[in-house]
Amino acid sequence: MVRIAGINIPDKKRIEFALPYIYGIGRTLAGRLLRDAKVDLGKRASELTSDEVNRIRAVIEKNYAIEGELRRRVTANIKRLREIKSYRGTRHIKGLPARGQRTKTNSRTRRGNVRRTMMSGKRKLEKT
């Protein structure tokens, strides 16, 4: 099993599709990395030689922030937005969408499954 940046890369997948298991590397960046490291896109992760794995590691470490470093950077950016009380920071504090999405409908993942409808708060009339 190939291990890059502390993540076990699946052996049976093509390396092009296995690299996105690393936080901070997507499909496009994986292709660019492999071209820079001069590794064939069609190879499976188990078929890689140690030289190719080392070249991939070197390209990643030299040019990109991934895993823990990237997570810390994102957390620090959100913390900074909260401290300066920017609009995006206040949206993060309230747990609402921060990028202009509508909230009347379609924000279930941020708000939780809270249903606010007309009928939910009304009292039922008693029969006399």
C-alpha positions in Angstrom: 0.0 0.0 0.0 1.4 3.4 -1.1 1.5 6.1 1.7 1.7 9.7 0.7 1.3 12.6 3.1 0.2 10.2 5.9 -2.7 8.8 3.8 -2.9 5.3 2.5 -3.7 5.4 -1.2 -5.9 2.5 -2.4 -3.9 0.0 -4.4 -6.5 -1.1 -6.9 -7.4 2.4 -8.2 -5.6 4.2 -11.0 -3.2 6.8 -9.4 -5.1 9.6 -11.1 -8.2 8.7 -9.1 -6.4 7.6 -5.9 -4.6 10.9 -5.2 -7.8 12.8 -4.5 -8.1 10.7 -1.3 -5.6 13.3 0.1 -7.3 16.4 1.5 -6.5 19.3 -0.8 -5.9 17.3 -4.0 -8.8 17.1 -6.5 -9.0 15.4 -9.8 -7.6 18.3 -11.8 -4.7 18.9 -9.4 -4.0 15.1 -9.4 -3.6 15.1 -13.2 -1.3 18.2 -13.0 0.8 16.6 -10.3 1.3 13.4 -12.2 2.3 15.4 -15.3 4.8 17.4 -13.3 6.2 14.2 -11.7 6.3 12.5 -15.1 4.2 9.5 -14.0 1.7 7.7 -16.4 -1.9 8.6 -15.5 -3.1 5.1 -16.3 -0.9 3.3 -13.8 -2.5 1.7 -10.8 -1.2 2.7 -7.3 0.2 -0.8 -6.7 2.2 -0.6 -9.9 4.1 2.5 -8.9 7.8 2.2 -8.3 9.4 3.8 -5.3 11.1 6.3 -7.5 7.8 7.5 -8.9 6.2 7.7 -5.5 9.2 9.8 -4.3 8.8 12.1 -7.3 5.0 12.6 -6.5 5.8 13.3 -2.9 8.5 15.8 -3.8 6.2 17.7 -6.2 3.4 17.8 -3.6 5.7 19.0 -0.7 7.4 21.6 -2.8 4.3 23.2 -4.4 1.1 22.5 -2.4 -0.4 22.8 1.1 -2.3 19.6 1.9 -3.9 17.7 4.8 -3.1 19.2 8.2 -1.4 22.4 7.0 -4.3 23.2 4.7 -6.9 22.4 7.4 -5.1 24.7 9.8 -5.0 27.5 7.2 -8.7 27.2 6.4 -9.6 27.2 10.2 -7.4 30.3 10.7 -9.0 32.1 7.8 -12.5 31.4 9.3 -11.3 32.5 12.7 -10.0 35.7 11.3 -13.3 36.4 9.6 -15.1 35.9 12.9 -12.8 38.1 14.8 -13.1 41.1 12.4 -16.9 40.6 12.4 -17.2 40.6 8.6 -20.4 39.5 6.9 -19.0 36.1 6.1 -17.7 35.8 9.7 -21.1 36.4 11.2 -22.6 33.9 8.9 -20.1 31.3 10.1 -20.9 32.2 13.7 -24.7 31.8 13.1 -24.2 28.5 11.2 -25.8 29.9 8.0 -24.6 29.7 4.4 -21.7 32.2 3.9 -21.6 32.5 0.1 -24.9 34.1 -0.9 -27.2 31.1 -1.1 -30.9 31.5 -0.3 -32.0 30.5 3.1 -35.8 30.6 2.8 -35.5 27.1 1.3 -32.5 24.8 0.5 -30.2 25.4 3.4 -30.9 22.2 5.3 -27.3 21.1 5.6 -26.3 24.4 7.4 -29.4 24.9 9.5 -30.2 21.4 10.3 -33.5 19.8 9.4 -35.5 22.6 10.9 -38.9 23.1 9.3 -40.4 26.5 9.8 -43.9 26.5 8.3 -47.1 28.5 8.9 -49.0 25.7 10.5 -46.4 24.5 13.0 -46.9 27.3 15.5 -50.6 27.7 15.4 -52.8 26.5 18.2 -55.7 24.2 17.5 -59.2 25.6 18.2 -61.0 23.9 21.0 -64.5 22.6 20.4 -67.1 23.8 22.9 
